[in-house]
């Protein structure tokens, strides 16, 4: 049986997926910016035996990345402004930095930890990893 922290409403795999979205936030943002500036190059020659829609495929790839970015951005809005940046950096550091190294020195550790779990919960809900009715 998988166990998860009492304060977390997410299952372990849901929590890990939400953390993965936040950790990869900067990379996804860069890829999205690069994709917007790229265009589909057509040389007029067929590439296989299937009809293709390179423009449609590019739009779908951009939309998937934009959905991930929006899920994290909407979840950040659920955190009070004074904790937002520190909680985001703490989750993004993925246990490589301590809370103090992320800038959290004016509130108790439990405060940041509770907001971190709230943030991860809403990332999971916004992206569709976790369904609220559970």
C-alpha positions in Angstrom: 0.0 0.0 0.0 1.4 3.4 -1.0 1.6 5.9 1.8 1.6 9.6 1.5 2.1 12.4 4.0 -0.9 13.1 6.2 -1.1 16.7 5.1 -0.9 15.8 1.4 -4.2 15.1 -0.4 -2.3 13.6 -3.4 -1.2 10.1 -4.0 2.6 9.6 -4.2 2.7 9.4 -8.0 0.4 12.4 -8.4 2.7 14.4 -6.1 5.8 13.4 -8.1 4.1 14.4 -11.4 3.2 17.8 -10.0 6.7 18.3 -8.7 8.0 17.3 -12.1 5.9 20.0 -13.8 7.2 22.6 -11.5 10.8 21.5 -11.7 10.6 21.6 -15.5 8.8 24.9 -15.6 11.7 26.9 -17.0 12.6 24.4 -19.6 9.0 24.1 -20.8 8.8 27.9 -20.9 12.0 28.1 -23.0 10.7 25.4 -25.4 7.4 27.2 -25.8 9.1 30.5 -26.6 11.3 28.7 -29.2 8.3 26.9 -30.7 6.5 30.2 -31.2 9.4 31.6 -33.1 9.9 28.6 -35.3 7.9 28.0 -38.4 7.1 24.8 -40.2 9.4 24.3 -43.2 7.8 22.7 -46.2 10.0 21.5 -49.1 7.2 20.2 -51.2 8.3 16.6 -51.0 6.1 13.9 -49.4 7.5 12.3 -46.2 5.8 8.9 -45.9 2.6 7.4 -46.9 0.3 9.2 -44.5 -1.3 12.6 -45.0 0.3 15.0 -42.6 -0.5 18.2 -41.0 2.7 19.7 -39.7 1.1 23.0 -38.8 -1.6 21.2 -36.8 0.9 19.0 -35.1 3.0 22.1 -34.1 -0.1 23.8 -32.7 -0.9 20.7 -30.6 2.6 20.6 -29.2 2.5 24.3 -28.3 -0.9 23.8 -26.7 0.3 21.0 -24.5 3.2 23.0 -23.3 1.0 26.1 -22.7 -1.4 24.0 -20.7 1.5 22.9 -18.4 2.6 26.5 -17.9 -0.9 27.6 -17.2 -1.5 24.9 -14.6 1.6 26.0 -12.6 0.7 29.7 -13.0 -2.9 29.2 -11.9 -1.7 27.2 -8.9 0.7 30.0 -7.9 -2.2 32.4 -7.6 -3.6 30.2 -4.8 -0.6 31.0 -2.6 -0.4 34.3 -0.7 2.0 36.8 -2.4 4.4 36.9 0.5 5.0 33.1 0.2 4.6 32.6 -3.5 8.2 33.2 -4.7 9.8 31.2 -1.9 7.4 28.2 -2.2 7.9 28.2 -6.0 11.7 28.2 -5.7 11.6 25.6 -2.9 9.6 23.1 -5.1 11.6 24.0 -8.2 14.8 23.2 -6.3 13.5 19.6 -5.8 15.2 19.0 -2.4 18.6 20.3 -3.6 18.2 23.5 -1.6 17.1 24.1 2.0 14.2 26.4 2.8 16.6 29.1 4.1 18.6 28.9 0.9 15.4 29.6 -1.1 14.8 32.7 1.0 12.3 31.4 3.6 13.4 33.0 6.9 10.5 35.0 8.2 7.9 32.3 8.7 7.9 28.9 10.4 8.9 25.9 8.3 5.4 24.4 8.7 3.9 27.5 7.1 6.0 27.0 4.0 5.4 23.3 4.0 1.6 23.7 4.2 1.6 26.2 1.3 3.9 23.9 -0.7 1.4 21.0 -0.4 -1.4 23.4 -1.3 0.6 24.5 -4.4 1.3 21.0 -5.5 -2.3 20.0 -5.0 -3.5 22.8 -7.2 -0.9 22.1 -9.9 -2.1 18.5 -10.0 -5.8 19.5 -10.1 -5.2 22.2 -12.8 -3.3 19.9 -15.0 -5.7 17.0 -14.6 -3.4 14.7 -12.7 -5.7 14.6 -9.6 -9.5 14.9 -9.7 -11.0 17.0 -6.9 -13.9 14.7 -6.1 -11.7 12.0 -4.5 
